Every structure is written in structure tokens, then in C-alpha cells.
Amino acid sequence: MSSDEITLTAGDAEVTVRPGDGGRIGSLKVGGTELLRQGEHFGSFPMVPWCGRIRDGRFRDGADVHQMPLNAAPHAIHGTARDGAWRTARHSRTADRAVITHELTDPWPYPGLVTQVVELAPGSLTLTLAVETYGSSFPAQVGWHPWFNRQLAPDAETVRIDFEAAWQERRGADHLPTGERIDPLPGPWDDCFGMPDGVDVTLTWPGQLALNITSREPWVVVYDEQEAAVCVEPQTGPPDGLNTAPRLVTPVSPLEATTTWTWTSLDPG
């Protein structure tokens, strides 16, 4: 755990931001109940400068081919920023907003700056990621990988995931999209879905809490194959998107995305 941990509070919610641990949201408590899975590699981390897997760790930018470390062999996964330290740029005196930054360095081949803004309000958490270049343009993706607890209390009912997607990316044996779009299939999932009108997914812990995850971005990965947690990951492109659907960061046009999590108590008490 980083010594520069930031605690934000608003209403009955408390958020812990860990700049020294990959810019991770280490904790989200509502009414004293922890929503995020605890432990190393969990919480909610930003995926920058790519989301999900890159096939064989390689992506092309024009005539140049770049090789990323195979940290999920035979692929590279979830970007480099989650493994690096971030710096606290601003922390509001009202303790409800923080701004943290991360310098893109090796093994990523392009110099750039990532900024994450964390804003907590009574009943909602808004996260904004932006990638700027210090020089030449480059392809990139941004997104978030939250791990939500499947149960909020021992013996409580497990979470229900509700969403309507326009399509599902058919997944190959290598867990990467094949390029074929199909009608959404029932779970369990480790799959990417298309939502052209923006991400809109609701997690419901019966009798306890409903949490709605939204974003203007049209892509979301839903993962619920693990016993302890489920993941809903808004992102600016599909897995392997640096090769199939890249977004360009230019000196005059940074890449920016936002997600908002809004919750409502279902406790009749």
C-alpha cells in the first residue's frame, strides 16, 4: 500500500485513491460497506495506454511495429500505467476530488502524460482519464477495470448484472475478438460488448444496493467467471483495439473518457 494514499468523502461514501499503486481506486465504501474486492491487483485500476489484451503483444503504428512485454503470455494485457507510480497533482480541501498523473515511459514507445480525475459526490463517483502526447501522435486506449465484490456480506445474495448490448464480439480461444459481431449470449462472460449509445450496466445486490455504471464510450468488457468478484470495464475500444480500432492521441487532441458510477440503497431499513 502506498504512503501517499488519498481518502475522499461525500455523504455516506468513502473512496481511497492509491497513486503509488498504479493510480488504483483501492476502496469504495457506501454506508460502511465495501463494494470493491480487496487485495493486491484488485480494487479498480486504470487501463492505459491500452485495454485488455494485445495479440502477441504487438501493435502497428504506420510502418512501425512495437512489442510490449508479454505479461499475459502469449499476449500483453491492460496497459503499463497500472504497474507504475502516479503523482498527486491536486487534492481538494473539501476532500471530494483528487487529480493524479502518470508519465508514459518504457516499455511504451511514446512519451506522454496520463491524468486521472477522481470526483466523489453523495451517491456517485466519476472517473475521468486523459492521455496527452509530448511529441508525435500515437494510438492509445483508456478504460477502467473495477473488481466488484460478488457478495456484500456473508450469506447475502450474489450480485445480478443487467445490461442490453447491441452486439457481442465473438471471442476466440485466445480470449481475443475474432472480428465477428454476434447477438449477445448469456453468461458467464469474459467478453466485449458494443453499446453505441454509451455504456449502461447495472449491478444489483438484492436488498442492499444497486449501482449503475455509465460512460459515453461504446465498449464494455464484462467478466464474471471468478467466484469472488465481477468486473464491468468501460473502455474506448475493444481488446486488441490498438490493432483493430485505435484512437489517435495528437498534440491538439488528447484522448479522454469518463465513467460515472451511481448507487441507490435497496435496504428497506
Buried (B, 14 or more C-beta within 10 A) or exposed (E): EBEBBBBBBBEEBBBBBBBBBBBBBBBBBBEEBBBBBEEEEBBBBBBBBBBBBBBBBBBEBEEEEBEBEBEBEEBBBBBBBBEBBBEBEEBEEEBBBBBBBBBBEEEBBBBBBBBBBBBBBEBBBBBBBBBBBEEEBBBBBBBBBBBBBBBBEEEBBEBEBEBEBEBBBBBEEEBBBEEEEEEBEEEEBBBBBBBEEEBBBBBBBEEBBBBBBBBBBBBBBBBBEEEEBBBBBBBBBBBBBBBBBBBEBEEEEBBBBBBBBBBEBEEEE
